[in-house]
């Protein structure tokens, strides 16, 4: 009789989907591996074929979400170099995160215990370095104003503020998520970008460089399905 069991990666995705559902519904502390196995409709031992602990499982879930996030930004940059403009990048980031409950919960602090467990991981370190490089790259190509004090802080504060308000009151002002993204883009464009948009050659060069940065940020998918960064 042929083996009808799903491929390992598909089975792992089923488990991660179940973990994501329970994580958003109940929070990190209340969810157990037993809960996840029941939600996924598999045996508990199958979960441990992929990850040695609950923490590793949720790190894999976060990694999958992070890859989807970066790939979403890459798609925009590859389609249109003008997507490198800060107001477009940050509004697109807002839309991607808003559409993914796990990412949204991580950004707004709802999953603080999981975030604290990720602070020392190689993935977290790479993410922080990429963030620094991101702002430096935009500045080098003249896409950000140089006369705004503590501009990196300003950008992070504005960006984070939109996420936090979205979490506190999703229906605030009767705006849907796209209207909120447009509002975010307007604030970034008027407060943080030069009055004159750089020419197409500059935008293409900046987009190509940022694509390279983002591509290097995406780790092997094997890390999601049972080989986390610390096992390298």
KANOR-V274421 format. One record per residue. PHI is phi in whole degrees, 0 to 359 (* if undefined). PSI is psi in radians with two decimals (999 if undefined). OMEGA is omega in whole degrees, 0 to 359 (NA if undefined). Layout:
PHI|PSI|OMEGA, PHI|PSI|OMEGA
//
This chain:
*|2.26|181, 295|2.63|178, 285|2.02|182, 260|0.14|179, 290|2.56|182, 292|2.69|176, 303|2.64|183, 307|-0.75|182, 294|-0.69|179, 294|-0.72|178, 297|-0.72|179, 297|-0.68|178, 296|-0.65|176, 300|-0.76|180, 295|-0.76|181, 293|-0.63|176, 298|-0.75|178, 296|-0.74|180, 297|-0.70|180, 297|-0.77|180, 300|-0.83|182, 289|-0.62|181, 298|-0.82|180, 291|-0.60|183, 285|-0.71|189, 242|-0.30|185, 92|2.78|187, 297|-0.78|187, 295|-0.59|186, 275|-0.27|183, 272|2.31|178, 245|2.90|176, 297|-0.62|176, 301|-0.78|179, 301|-0.77|183, 294|-0.75|181, 296|-0.68|178, 294|-0.77|180, 298|-0.64|181, 278|-0.24|180, 73|0.60|179, 227|3.00|178, 282|2.64|180, 301|-0.65|181, 299|-0.51|179, 294|-0.63|178, 301|-0.75|183, 286|-0.17|172, 292|-0.42|182, 258|-0.74|185, 225|2.49|185, 279|-0.27|184, 205|2.90|175, 301|-0.73|180, 300|-0.78|179, 297|-0.68|179, 300|-0.80|182, 286|-0.51|173, 296|-0.67|177, 296|-0.69|178, 297|-0.80|179, 298|-0.70|179, 298|-0.75|178, 299|-0.75|179, 295|-0.72|181, 295|-0.70|178, 296|-0.75|178, 299|-0.68|179, 297|-0.89|182, 296|-0.71|180, 295|-0.57|176, 297|-0.75|177, 293|-0.68|179, 298|-0.72|179, 303|-0.75|180, 295|-0.77|182, 294|-0.65|180, 289|-0.55|180, 284|-0.65|186, 209|1.93|180, 303|-0.41|179, 293|-0.23|177, 293|-0.18|177, 285|-0.28|178, 301|2.33|186, 308|-0.74|182, 295|-0.55|178, 283|-0.73|179, 299|-0.80|185, 286|-0.56|176, 288|-0.65|176, 294|-0.69|176, 302|-0.76|180, 299|-0.73|181, 293|-0.73|181, 297|-0.84|181, 295|-0.71|181, 297|-0.48|182, 275|-0.13|183, 238|1.82|187, 305|-0.65|181, 293|-0.81|178, 299|-0.73|180, 299|-0.72|180, 291|-0.62|177, 294|-0.76|182, 293|-0.67|184, 275|-0.08|176, 91|0.07|180, 294|-0.41|182, 247|0.83|183, 306|-0.75|180, 300|-0.68|178, 291|-0.72|179, 300|-0.73|181, 295|-0.57|178, 288|-0.32|181, 267|-0.17|187, 303|-0.67|186, 265|0.02|184, 285|2.65|178, 302|-0.61|179, 298|-0.76|180, 297|-0.72|179, 297|-0.75|180, 296|-0.67|179, 298|-0.76|180, 295|-0.71|179, 296|-0.70|180, 295|-0.61|178, 295|-0.77|177, 299|-0.77|180, 295|-0.63|180, 301|-0.88|181, 291|-0.66|179, 296|-0.73|181, 297|-0.80|180, 297|-0.66|179, 291|-0.77|181, 301|-0.61|182, 269|0.14|176, 73|0.46|181, 267|-0.14|178, 234|2.57|177, 294|2.61|178, 255|-0.05|184, 258|0.12|179, 264|2.06|179, 300|2.38|176, 52|0.89|187, 297|-0.68|179, 301|-0.76|177, 298|-0.75|181, 300|-0.82|181, 299|-0.79|181, 295|-0.70|181, 294|-0.77|179, 296|-0.84|181, 301|-0.87|181, 297|-0.65|181, 299|-0.67|178, 295|-0.69|177, 295|-0.78|184, 295|-0.75|179, 294|-0.65|177, 300|-0.67|180, 287|-0.72|182, 291|-0.67|182, 211|1.52|184, 302|-0.42|182, 259|0.23|184, 308|2.30|178, 63|0.19|179, 68|0.36|182, 266|2.45|172, 276|3.05|188, 296|-0.56|181, 289|-0.64|176, 294|-0.66|178, 294|-0.70|178, 297|-0.68|177, 295|-0.67|178, 295|-0.74|177, 299|-0.79|180, 300|-0.72|181, 297|-0.76|181, 297|-0.82|181, 296|-0.75|183, 297|-0.80|186, 279|-0.50|185, 263|-0.46|192, 237|-0.20|182, 252|2.66|177, 300|2.72|181, 296|-0.57|181, 257|2.22|179, 285|2.32|178, 302|2.77|182, 288|2.97|186, 296|-0.56|179, 295|-0.76|179, 295|-0.74|180, 295|-0.69|179, 296|-0.72|179, 294|-0.74|179, 295|-0.74|180, 297|-0.75|180, 298|-0.72|180, 293|-0.70|180, 291|-0.62|175, 302|-0.75|179, 298|-0.75|179, 299|-0.81|182, 292|-0.68|180, 298|-0.66|179, 290|-0.36|181, 283|-0.37|183, 277|2.01|181, 277|3.00|176, 300|2.44|181, 293|-0.29|177, 301|-0.47|179, 296|-0.56|179, 292|-0.74|192, 265|0.44|173, 131|0.05|178, 229|1.32|182, 294|2.86|184, 309|-0.65|185, 289|-0.16|179, 268|0.00|183, 299|999|NA
//
